[in-house]
Structures are given as C-alpha cells and as structure tokens.
Amino acid sequence: MLWPAIRRRLADGEQLTLEIEKEHQAINELFTTLETLDADSDEHHRLFAEITRLLREDVRDEEDVLLPRLQEATDRDELVRLGTWSQIVRSTAPTRPHPVVARRPPGNAIAAAPLTALDRFRDLLDAAARSDRPWSSAARSTSGVVATAAGAIEHLPPLTRGERPATRTSHAGKHRR
C-alpha cells in the first residue's frame, strides 16, 4: 500500500521504491538460503547476522528518510487510510520470503492467498517442531513438505506477473559473501 503511494506522491518515488524492492528481494533471497542451512552451522550464524544488518539498515532508511518524505507530501486523512490499509495487508500477507513472486500487482496480490495460508501453517508446524512434544519430528518433516509446495506455487507464471526485471538480483537463490 505504501509503495504505490510513494510512487504517486514523490517525484523520485519510482526510483526510491525500485531501490527498496531490490533491497527486499536481496533479503528474501538470503532468507531463502538461510532456511536450507543447519541452524547450528557457522554459515547459518554468519548469514543470519548479515540479514539482521540489512534489515536494520532497511528499517532505518524507511523510518528516517522515506516515511517522513511521504508524510510531508500527503495529507493526514490519506495517511490514516494508508496506515489502515497497510495493517490489513500486513495481517493477511505471507510471513515467509518468496523471492520468485512479483513485488508488484498483479502477481503479488494473486500470490497472497495461497502463500499466506501455507506460510502460516508452516509457522505453526515450526513452533511445534521446536517443542519437546512427541510430534515435533513429524511437524518438522511436514513443514518441509509445505515449503516445497509453496516453492512450487510461487513459480506459477501468474504470480510472477508485475515483476520489474530491475528488481531481480544476479544471485537469485544464492547468498552474497
């Protein structure tokens, strides 16, 4: 909800949101790689630290630069509407990275329903897998199956429509050193 408003309201909004989309894409790809690593490995810890650093930079940029600029260019009623819609979208959005899915409509909107359901199911399974319950191993295995299904779904052509080629990174599926 915010990025389209930024593109409409700020003269350099298209370029600003393109940069944000690139950053978010890189973070999503790193998260996707992180999920394939043993949580106790040095590489997992290194990659997690890198993701944490990138997320902190991203939040700082958005809170210190981007959102104040949007606030200056937008009246209060519109800001309230944007905030309300942002909360609605956030509460119904996928909870996991899906680097193949388009960052813009229509792909991101079409992808939201199936991927949100699968992600939230995986969230429950992963919480169960971290428990000391007898079914934790089954929950971990089932989460892997659901992850595979989500990966297949996100590659469906309708879900990649709206993607800007400029947001693709050269290390899709790989992580940076």
N, C-alpha and C positions, 0 to 999 in steps of 0.2 A: 504494500500500500504506500509506503514512503517513497520508494524509488520512482514510481511514476509521477508522484507529486513533485519530487525534486527535479525530474526531467522537465516537467511543465513550468515550474516556478523559477528555476535558476538558469541564467544564460548559459552557464557551463555545466548544467545538470546532466546532460547526456554523457559527457566525458567523466564527470565525477562518479556517476553510477556505474559506468563501464569499469572504472578502476576498482570500485567496490566489488563488482561482480567477479572480476579477476581474482581479487584477494580472497573472496569467499570460495571461489572454485578451487584455488590452491589449498585452502584449509580443508575443504571437503575431501579432496584427493588424499591429503595427508591422513585425515581421519580414517578413510577407507583403507589405507595401507596399515595404519595402526591396528585396526581390527584383525588383521591377518597375523600379527606378531604375538608371541608368547608374552603375557603381561609381566613376567619376571625378567625378561631379557634386557640387556643393556640397550639394544636398538629401540625397544619399546619405550624405555625411560627417556632416551635421547629424543625420540620423535614426539613423545608427549610434552617434553619441555619446549620443543620448537613450536608445537601447536599452541601451547599456553602463551608463549611470547607473541606469536602472531595474533592471537585473539585479543590480548591486552592492547597491542598496537591498534588493531581494528576498532575496538571499543573506544579507545582514546580519540582516534581520528573522527569517528562518528559523533561522539558526545561533545568534543571540543571544537570541531570545525563544521561538520556537515549539518547537524541538527540545529545549531544556532543560526546558520545561514537560512535554513528552511523556515525557522521561527521568524526571522526578520522579514522574509518575503511572503508570509502567509498570515491571514487574519486569525483571530482567536477561535472563532466558530469552526473554521476549516481545520485548525489544529486539533480541536476536540474531536471532530469527525474522523480525522486521520488516526488519532490515538485510539478511538473506539474500534475502528476497522482493523487496526494493527493488532489489538488484543484478540479480536475474533479470529483473525487469520492465524495468529500465533497459537491459539488454543486448539486449532484444528489442523495444524501443519505437521508434516513428518518431523520426527525427533532425531533422525539419523542423517548422515550425509548421503547424498545421491548425486555424485558428480556428473553422471551422464544426462540427468534430467535438465531440460532448459531452465534458465533462470528467469525467463520472461514468458508471458502468455503466448500461445495457449498451452504450451507444454507443461509449465509449472502448475497451472490450475487443474489440468486433466490428471496429472500425476498425484495430486494431493490426496485424494480419497483412498485409493488402494495402498499407497505407500504409508500414509498416516496409520491406517489400520494395522499394517504389517509391522511398522516401527513400534507402535505402542504395545502390540502383542510381544514383540521381542524385548521391549523394556521390562515387561512382567516376567518373561522367561529368564532374562538375565538376572533379575533380582532373585528369582527362585534358585538359579544356578549358583549364586553366591552364598546361599544359605547352607546350613548343615542338615537339611532335610534329605530324606532318602531319595527323593525325586530330583535332586539338584543335577545329577549327571544327565538324566533324561531331558531336563529343561535346557541344559547347555547344548545338547545334540539337536533338540527341536529348534532352538534359536538359530543354529547353523543352517538348518533346512529352510527356515523362514527367510534368513538372509539371502540364501540362494534364490528363493522365489522373488524377493524384492529386487535382486540384481537382474533377474530375467525381465521383470516388469519394467524397470527403468530404462531398458534398452529398446522398448517398443517404439517404433517411429513416431507415433503421435505425441509421445512425451518429450521428444527432442525438438519438436517444432517451436520456434520462437527463440531458439538459441542463437546468440550472436557469435559467429566464429571467433571474434576477437577475445571472447572470454575463455576460450579453450586454452589450456596450457600444454606445453610440449612434453610434460611429464605425466600425462593422464595415467592414473593407476600406479605411478611411481612416486617416490618422495625425493625431496631435494636434500642435498648434503650441505 
